[in-house]
Amino acid sequence: MSDRYEPVVEKLAAIEEELRDLAYDELRSMLSEGDPDVADRVAREEKRILRARRAVAKAIAELSGDR
């Protein structure tokens, strides 16, 4: 990895971790609502957050040369 990109990669890694934490919090919150239709909403939200995390992970891999 170029030293030039290292600060950006570190920030992206922190963002990926924050997305993971937010996902857990959001999904836990949705499940605690007791709504019988929550399963569909949880599945959609989980997929959305997973796509975002994968995009950040891909950017990290590109910038750090991990291909």
Rosetta constraint file for C-alpha pairs under 8 A:
AtomPair CA 1 CA 5 HARMONIC 7.05 0.50
AtomPair CA 1 CA 6 HARMONIC 7.07 0.50
AtomPair CA 1 CA 63 HARMONIC 6.76 0.50
AtomPair CA 1 CA 64 HARMONIC 4.40 0.50
AtomPair CA 1 CA 65 HARMONIC 5.75 0.50
AtomPair CA 2 CA 6 HARMONIC 6.68 0.50
AtomPair CA 2 CA 63 HARMONIC 7.99 0.50
AtomPair CA 2 CA 64 HARMONIC 7.21 0.50
AtomPair CA 3 CA 7 HARMONIC 7.91 0.50
AtomPair CA 5 CA 9 HARMONIC 6.16 0.50
AtomPair CA 5 CA 63 HARMONIC 6.45 0.50
AtomPair CA 5 CA 64 HARMONIC 7.44 0.50
AtomPair CA 6 CA 10 HARMONIC 6.16 0.50
AtomPair CA 6 CA 64 HARMONIC 7.59 0.50
AtomPair CA 7 CA 11 HARMONIC 6.29 0.50
AtomPair CA 8 CA 12 HARMONIC 6.13 0.50
AtomPair CA 9 CA 13 HARMONIC 6.08 0.50
AtomPair CA 9 CA 60 HARMONIC 5.54 0.50
AtomPair CA 9 CA 63 HARMONIC 6.81 0.50
AtomPair CA 9 CA 64 HARMONIC 7.11 0.50
AtomPair CA 10 CA 14 HARMONIC 6.31 0.50
AtomPair CA 11 CA 15 HARMONIC 6.20 0.50
AtomPair CA 12 CA 16 HARMONIC 6.12 0.50
AtomPair CA 12 CA 56 HARMONIC 6.42 0.50
AtomPair CA 12 CA 57 HARMONIC 7.88 0.50
AtomPair CA 12 CA 59 HARMONIC 7.84 0.50
AtomPair CA 12 CA 60 HARMONIC 6.55 0.50
AtomPair CA 13 CA 17 HARMONIC 6.27 0.50
AtomPair CA 13 CA 56 HARMONIC 7.75 0.50
AtomPair CA 13 CA 57 HARMONIC 7.63 0.50
AtomPair CA 13 CA 60 HARMONIC 7.14 0.50
AtomPair CA 14 CA 18 HARMONIC 6.12 0.50
AtomPair CA 15 CA 19 HARMONIC 6.08 0.50
AtomPair CA 15 CA 56 HARMONIC 7.76 0.50
AtomPair CA 16 CA 20 HARMONIC 6.29 0.50
AtomPair CA 16 CA 53 HARMONIC 5.66 0.50
AtomPair CA 16 CA 56 HARMONIC 6.22 0.50
AtomPair CA 16 CA 57 HARMONIC 7.09 0.50
AtomPair CA 17 CA 21 HARMONIC 6.30 0.50
AtomPair CA 18 CA 22 HARMONIC 6.05 0.50
AtomPair CA 19 CA 23 HARMONIC 5.96 0.50
AtomPair CA 19 CA 49 HARMONIC 7.17 0.50
AtomPair CA 19 CA 52 HARMONIC 7.99 0.50
AtomPair CA 19 CA 53 HARMONIC 6.67 0.50
AtomPair CA 20 CA 24 HARMONIC 6.36 0.50
AtomPair CA 20 CA 49 HARMONIC 7.92 0.50
AtomPair CA 20 CA 53 HARMONIC 7.42 0.50
AtomPair CA 21 CA 25 HARMONIC 6.27 0.50
AtomPair CA 22 CA 26 HARMONIC 5.95 0.50
AtomPair CA 23 CA 27 HARMONIC 5.95 0.50
AtomPair CA 23 CA 46 HARMONIC 7.07 0.50
AtomPair CA 23 CA 49 HARMONIC 6.52 0.50
AtomPair CA 24 CA 28 HARMONIC 5.93 0.50
AtomPair CA 25 CA 29 HARMONIC 6.07 0.50
AtomPair CA 26 CA 30 HARMONIC 6.14 0.50
AtomPair CA 27 CA 31 HARMONIC 6.13 0.50
AtomPair CA 27 CA 42 HARMONIC 6.18 0.50
AtomPair CA 27 CA 45 HARMONIC 7.70 0.50
AtomPair CA 27 CA 46 HARMONIC 7.38 0.50
AtomPair CA 28 CA 32 HARMONIC 6.26 0.50
AtomPair CA 29 CA 33 HARMONIC 6.68 0.50
AtomPair CA 30 CA 38 HARMONIC 6.76 0.50
AtomPair CA 30 CA 42 HARMONIC 6.78 0.50
AtomPair CA 31 CA 35 HARMONIC 7.72 0.50
AtomPair CA 31 CA 38 HARMONIC 6.66 0.50
AtomPair CA 31 CA 39 HARMONIC 7.84 0.50
AtomPair CA 31 CA 42 HARMONIC 7.54 0.50
AtomPair CA 33 CA 38 HARMONIC 7.92 0.50
AtomPair CA 34 CA 38 HARMONIC 7.60 0.50
AtomPair CA 37 CA 41 HARMONIC 7.29 0.50
AtomPair CA 38 CA 42 HARMONIC 5.96 0.50
AtomPair CA 39 CA 43 HARMONIC 6.14 0.50
AtomPair CA 40 CA 44 HARMONIC 6.29 0.50
AtomPair CA 41 CA 45 HARMONIC 6.11 0.50
AtomPair CA 42 CA 46 HARMONIC 5.95 0.50
AtomPair CA 43 CA 47 HARMONIC 6.22 0.50
AtomPair CA 44 CA 48 HARMONIC 6.21 0.50
AtomPair CA 45 CA 49 HARMONIC 6.20 0.50
AtomPair CA 46 CA 50 HARMONIC 6.03 0.50
AtomPair CA 47 CA 51 HARMONIC 6.16 0.50
AtomPair CA 48 CA 52 HARMONIC 6.50 0.50
AtomPair CA 49 CA 53 HARMONIC 6.19 0.50
AtomPair CA 50 CA 54 HARMONIC 6.09 0.50
AtomPair CA 51 CA 55 HARMONIC 6.21 0.50
AtomPair CA 52 CA 56 HARMONIC 6.37 0.50
AtomPair CA 53 CA 57 HARMONIC 6.11 0.50
AtomPair CA 54 CA 58 HARMONIC 6.01 0.50
AtomPair CA 55 CA 59 HARMONIC 6.30 0.50
AtomPair CA 56 CA 60 HARMONIC 6.26 0.50
AtomPair CA 57 CA 61 HARMONIC 6.21 0.50
AtomPair CA 58 CA 62 HARMONIC 6.15 0.50
AtomPair CA 59 CA 63 HARMONIC 6.16 0.50
AtomPair CA 60 CA 64 HARMONIC 5.98 0.50
AtomPair CA 61 CA 65 HARMONIC 5.79 0.50
AtomPair CA 61 CA 66 HARMONIC 4.72 0.50
AtomPair CA 61 CA 67 HARMONIC 6.39 0.50
AtomPair CA 62 CA 66 HARMONIC 6.43 0.50
AtomPair CA 62 CA 67 HARMONIC 7.00 0.50
